[in-house]
Amino acid sequence: RLAAELPDATTVLPTHGFGSFCSSSQETGEQGTTIGREKAANEALTLDVDAFVAGLLAGLDDVPAYYAYMGPANAAGPAPVDLTPPAVADADEIAARLAAGEWVVDLRSRLAFAEGHVAGSLNFEAEGQLATYLAWLLPWGRPVTLLAATAGQLAAAQRELVRVGVDRPSAGATGRPDQWVREGQPLASFPRATFADLAEHAGEGTVVLDVRRASERCAGFVAGSVHFPLHTLRDRLRDIPPGQVWVHCAGGMRAAIAASLLDAAGRDVVAVDDAFAAAERAGLDVRAC
């Protein structure tokens, strides 16, 4: 109806940016188009219904698990939002929550987390795609405790998470990781590396784990690597072969999340914090599907 009624010169502005999970095709990077151009090029206006639906569904990638809960929640209307600081968790309470199987999420940078963190905690950087990946991996309704470097970081994370249905942290703490463990309890850590480092260490006993999505991997992957997209990893930790796990993604953020999951599960892990484009330059055998 809009295409039929609006003048061809009417400007059409983009909504989601590049790589939106709810888009079946990639945004072109242009800042606008027109009704006239869309009449000529938009598949929704040029294909018959059956062909359009088939192409749309074929182009969809995996979407975040929490999407299943967003429709009913949005239809019901928002509940009152409480963004006051959560109850403060001391070292004893953090340990108790971990022992009870709750998620304790460290919001600090992946560099800081790798250098020292509470054993069993998971790393979702506050400055990364926090809402997308935490809400995707967190079992729906599971209590979560947030650990942050500052009160501001904690507050910003609360505001971001409430938008995807993680409405209220059960507890929180700010400061340094040595303040979040009991006296005498050591911090956990794991090494970070580059693809050049991986090229030097690849061999027997080394497991290369690719946590990118299937569409990314098909464009190029390290020969011999195992593939578990990040959003599947929580339920497939037992499927990862024995050995030291070198985990990578496209740039380092998702690898850090995966490394924290593996570290919490007791695996010997190295987080590859590097752009995937460096893999072939490092001499690794990179192949395409």
C-alpha positions in Angstrom: 0.0 0.0 0.0 2.8 2.4 0.8 4.6 1.7 -2.4 1.3 2.3 -4.3 0.3 5.5 -2.5 3.6 7.4 -1.9 5.4 9.4 -4.5 8.5 7.7 -6.0 10.7 10.4 -4.5 9.7 9.7 -0.9 12.8 8.9 1.2 13.0 5.6 3.0 15.4 5.5 5.9 17.1 2.3 7.3 16.2 0.8 10.6 18.6 -1.9 11.8 22.2 -1.6 11.0 24.6 -4.1 9.5 24.3 -7.7 10.8 21.0 -7.4 12.6 19.9 -10.9 13.8 16.3 -10.3 12.7 17.3 -9.5 9.1 17.7 -12.1 6.5 20.1 -10.1 4.4 22.8 -7.6 5.1 22.2 -3.9 5.1 24.1 -2.2 2.3 25.5 0.7 4.3 23.5 3.3 2.4 21.8 5.9 4.6 18.5 6.0 2.7 16.7 5.0 -0.5 13.4 6.0 -2.1 10.1 4.4 -2.8 10.9 4.5 -6.5 14.1 2.6 -6.1 12.4 0.1 -3.7 9.7 -0.6 -6.3 12.4 -1.6 -8.8 14.7 -3.5 -6.5 13.0 -4.7 -3.2 12.2 -8.4 -3.4 9.1 -7.8 -1.3 7.7 -5.7 -4.2 9.2 -7.6 -7.1 8.7 -11.3 -6.2 5.5 -13.3 -5.8 4.6 -14.2 -2.2 5.8 -17.8 -2.2 9.2 -16.9 -3.7 9.6 -14.0 -1.3 8.9 -16.2 1.8 11.2 -19.0 0.6 14.1 -16.6 0.1 13.4 -14.8 3.4 13.5 -17.9 5.4 16.5 -19.3 3.6 18.5 -16.2 4.5 17.8 -16.2 8.2 20.7 -17.2 10.5 20.3 -18.3 14.1 18.6 -15.7 16.2 19.0 -15.1 20.0 17.1 -17.5 22.2 15.5 -14.7 24.2 13.6 -13.6 21.1 11.1 -16.3 21.9 10.2 -14.4 25.1 10.2 -10.9 23.7 7.0 -11.2 21.6 4.8 -12.3 24.5 6.5 -9.8 26.9 6.0 -6.9 24.4 2.4 -7.9 23.7 1.6 -7.9 27.5 3.2 -4.5 28.0 6.1 -3.5 30.1 6.2 -4.1 33.9 7.5 -1.3 36.1 11.3 -1.1 35.7 13.4 -1.0 38.8 16.9 0.3 38.1 18.0 1.0 41.7 21.3 -0.7 42.6 21.0 -4.4 43.4 21.8 -5.8 46.8 25.5 -5.8 47.5 27.1 -9.2 47.4 30.3 -9.8 49.5 32.8 -12.5 48.8 30.9 -15.1 50.9 27.6 -14.4 49.0 29.3 -14.6 45.6 30.8 -17.9 46.5 27.4 -19.2 47.7 25.7 -18.1 44.5 28.3 -19.8 42.4 27.9 -23.0 44.5 24.1 -22.8 44.0 24.5 -22.8 40.2 23.6 -19.2 39.7 25.4 -17.1 37.1 28.0 -14.6 38.3 28.8 -12.3 35.4 32.0 -10.2 35.4 31.4 -7.0 33.3 35.0 -5.9 33.1 37.1 -5.9 29.9 38.2 -9.3 28.5 41.8 -8.3 29.2 41.1 -7.6 32.9 39.1 -10.7 33.2 41.8 -13.0 31.7 44.4 -11.5 34.1 42.3 -12.3 37.2 38.8 -13.2 38.0 36.6 -15.1 40.5 36.8 -18.8 39.6 33.5 -19.9 38.0 32.4 -16.4 37.0 31.7 -15.6 33.3 32.9 -12.7 31.3 30.5 -10.6 29.3 32.1 -7.2 28.6 29.9 -4.3 29.5 31.2 -2.4 26.5 30.6 -5.3 24.1 27.3 -6.8 22.9 26.2 -7.4 26.5 22.5 -7.6 26.1 22.6 -9.8 23.0 25.0 -12.5 24.2 24.2 -12.6 28.0 20.4 -12.8 27.3 21.1 -15.4 24.6 23.3 -17.7 26.7 21.7 -17.2 30.1 19.1 -19.9 30.9 15.9 -17.9 30.9 14.9 -16.9 34.4 18.2 -17.9 36.0 19.4 -15.5 38.7 22.4 -13.4 37.8 24.9 -11.5 39.9 26.8 -8.7 38.2 30.4 -7.8 39.1 31.5 -4.4 37.8 34.6 -2.2 38.0 32.4 0.8 38.9 28.9 1.7 40.0 28.4 3.5 36.6 29.3 0.3 34.7 26.9 -1.7 36.8 24.1 0.8 36.3 24.6 1.0 32.6 24.5 -2.8 32.4 21.3 -2.9 34.3 19.7 -0.5 31.9 20.8 -2.4 28.9 19.7 -5.8 30.2 16.3 -4.8 31.3 15.6 -4.1 27.6 15.9 -7.8 26.8 14.0 -9.2 29.8 16.8 -9.6 32.3 14.9 -7.4 34.6 16.6 -7.4 37.9 20.0 -8.7 39.1 19.8 -10.8 42.2 22.9 -9.1 43.6 25.9 -7.0 42.5 29.4 -5.9 43.5 31.8 -3.3 42.3 35.5 -2.8 42.7 38.4 -5.3 42.1 38.3 -9.1 41.7 40.5 -9.6 44.8 37.6 -8.0 46.8 35.2 -10.6 45.4 37.0 -13.7 46.8 37.4 -14.9 50.3 40.7 -14.1 52.0 43.4 -16.5 50.8 41.4 -17.7 47.8 43.4 -17.3 44.6 42.0 -15.6 41.5 41.6 -17.7 38.3 43.2 -16.6 35.0 43.9 -17.8 31.5 46.3 -16.6 28.7 45.4 -14.5 25.7 47.0 -15.0 22.3 47.1 -14.1 18.7 46.7 -16.3 15.6 50.5 -16.0 15.1 50.8 -17.6 18.6 48.3 -20.3 17.5 50.4 -21.1 14.4 53.4 -21.7 16.6 51.5 -24.0 19.0 49.1 -25.8 16.7 49.6 -29.6 16.8 48.9 -32.7 18.8 47.1 -31.8 22.0 45.8 -28.5 20.8 42.1 -28.0 20.1 41.2 -25.1 17.9 37.6 -24.0 18.7 35.7 -21.7 16.3 32.7 -20.0 18.0 31.5 -17.9 15.1 28.2 -18.5 13.5 27.9 -21.0 10.6 27.6 -18.3 7.9 30.9 -16.7 9.1 32.8 -20.0 9.2 31.7 -20.9 5.7 33.6 -17.9 4.4 36.8 -19.2 5.9 37.9 -21.5 8.7 41.1 -22.9 10.2 41.6 -26.5 8.9 41.1 -29.0 11.6 39.2 -26.7 13.9 36.0 -27.8 15.7 33.0 -25.6 15.4 30.5 -24.8 18.1 28.8 -21.4 17.6 28.9 -19.4 20.9 25.2 -19.6 21.5 25.4 -23.5 21.5 28.5 -23.8 23.6 26.9 -23.8 27.0 25.1 -27.1 26.3 28.0 -28.7 24.4 31.0 -28.2 26.6 31.3 -32.0 27.0 31.5 -32.4 23.2 34.8 -30.5 23.0 37.7 -32.9 22.4 40.3 -33.2 25.2 43.4 -31.0 25.1 44.3 -27.4 25.5 41.5 -25.3 23.8 42.5 -22.3 21.8 39.2 -20.5 21.2 38.7 -17.8 18.5 35.9 -15.8 16.9 36.1 -13.0 14.4 37.6 -10.4 16.7 38.0 -11.5 20.3 34.8 -10.6 22.1 32.9 -13.9 21.6 36.1 -15.9 22.2 36.5 -14.2 25.6 32.9 -15.2 26.5 33.6 -18.8 25.3 36.9 -18.9 27.2 35.2 -17.9 30.4 32.7 -20.7 29.9 35.4 -23.2 29.3 37.5 -21.9 32.2 34.5 -22.2 34.6 34.1 -25.8 33.4 37.7 -26.5 34.3 39.2 -26.7 30.8 42.7 -25.5 30.0 41.9 -22.6 27.7 43.7 -19.9 25.6 41.6 -17.0 24.3 42.7 -15.9 20.8 42.1 -12.1 20.9 42.8 -11.3 17.3 41.0 -10.5 14.0 40.3 -13.6 12.0 41.9 -12.0 8.9 45.3 -12.5 10.7 44.9 -16.3 10.6 46.0 -16.8 7.1 48.7 -14.2 7.3 50.1 -16.2 10.3 50.5 -19.3 8.1 47.5 -21.2 9.3 45.6 -23.3 6.7 42.4 -21.4 6.1 39.7 -23.0 3.9 36.3 -22.1 2.7 33.2 -24.3 2.6 
